[in-house]
Amino acid sequence: MNKLFFFTILICFLYGCGNNDDSSESSQVQSYALKKYSPSFSNGNGEIIYAMDDIIWTFDFQNQTILVEIFNGIEPVMLNPGNYSYMLGEYICGISSSELIINNTNYGDLIISNTPGVLIIHDLCSSDRRLLFNEIE
């Protein structure tokens, strides 16, 4: 009886007792819609507000990829449509952020805001160019 119990526990441990938890994988992929783009003060343009279905960035946090999709004839902001690899570097400006490196190019700081569902990308250590995203649920 003890051998059968031990064997059952071992099988459950190795195979997870049939518990296929796909929620952890799906939570690693999250889409964000660009809500507002504030260009650098030096180029003279003002803020641009976008609809929730104009520009969507889908982050795959596990595989460190970003899928950029652009709809409704909108001009690209920062990245053209396509798939990109990214990595996060250490923050260097004394704020709670990470350096965003996409395809080996630095794109500024990535901040996942304290406000739920908000993601911000802005130029490193400055208040110039800023992209404000809202999470798509």
Secondary structure, DSSP 8 states (H G I E B T S, - for coil): -HHHHHHHHHHHHHHGGG---THHHHTTEEEEEEEEEE--GGG----EE--TTTEEEEEETTTTEEEEEE-TT---SSS-SEEEEEEEE---SSSS-EEEEETTEEEEEEEE-SSTTEEEEE-TTSSSSEEEEEE--
